Amino acid sequence: MKRSESIEKLTIALSKIHNELNHFKTDKAGYNFSYLSTSEIYRVALPILSKYGLALSSTNNVFVRYALP
């Protein structure tokens, strides 16, 4: 895998993205709390991430590290 010598461009992009990610509103409720659905996160975040050349990926796999015997 190719690696960057510097993460300067990434940190600048993430800083700009962080400033724009303020449009989230909870759209689901249950178990006595409100929360964001994955579809709402994607709806708001993907256009902003794309604007700065980044992406979001997710999986439904669960990885357990240091599981008890």
C-alpha positions in Angstrom: 0.0 0.0 0.0 1.3 3.4 -0.9 1.6 5.8 2.1 1.9 9.5 2.3 4.9 11.1 3.9 2.7 13.8 5.2 -1.0 14.0 6.3 -1.1 17.8 5.9 -3.6 17.8 3.0 -5.8 15.3 4.9 -5.9 17.3 8.1 -6.7 20.5 6.2 -9.6 18.7 4.4 -10.9 17.1 7.7 -10.8 20.5 9.4 -12.9 22.1 6.6 -15.3 19.1 6.7 -15.7 19.4 10.4 -16.7 23.0 10.1 -19.5 22.1 7.6 -20.9 19.0 9.4 -23.4 20.9 11.5 -26.6 20.0 9.6 -27.4 16.7 11.4 -30.8 16.3 13.0 -32.0 13.2 14.8 -34.4 11.3 12.6 -35.1 8.2 14.6 -36.2 7.4 18.2 -36.2 4.4 20.3 -35.1 2.9 23.6 -35.6 6.3 25.3 -33.3 8.3 23.1 -33.2 10.0 19.7 -30.5 9.2 17.2 -29.3 9.6 13.6 -30.0 6.8 11.1 -27.2 5.7 8.8 -29.2 7.1 5.8 -29.3 10.5 7.4 -25.6 10.4 8.1 -24.9 9.5 4.5 -27.4 12.1 3.2 -25.6 15.0 5.0 -22.0 13.8 5.1 -21.4 12.3 1.6 -21.8 15.6 -0.4 -19.5 17.4 2.0 -16.9 14.6 2.0 -17.0 14.5 -1.7 -16.5 18.2 -2.0 -13.0 17.7 -0.3 -12.1 14.5 -2.1 -12.8 12.1 0.7 -15.2 9.2 1.1 -17.1 7.3 3.7 -17.4 3.6 3.9 -19.1 1.3 6.3 -19.7 -2.4 6.9 -22.1 -4.5 9.0 -19.2 -6.7 10.1 -18.4 -6.8 13.8 -14.8 -7.4 14.8 -14.1 -8.4 18.4 -10.6 -7.8 19.6 -9.4 -9.3 22.8 -12.5 -11.5 23.2 -12.8 -13.4 26.5 -12.4 -17.2 26.2 
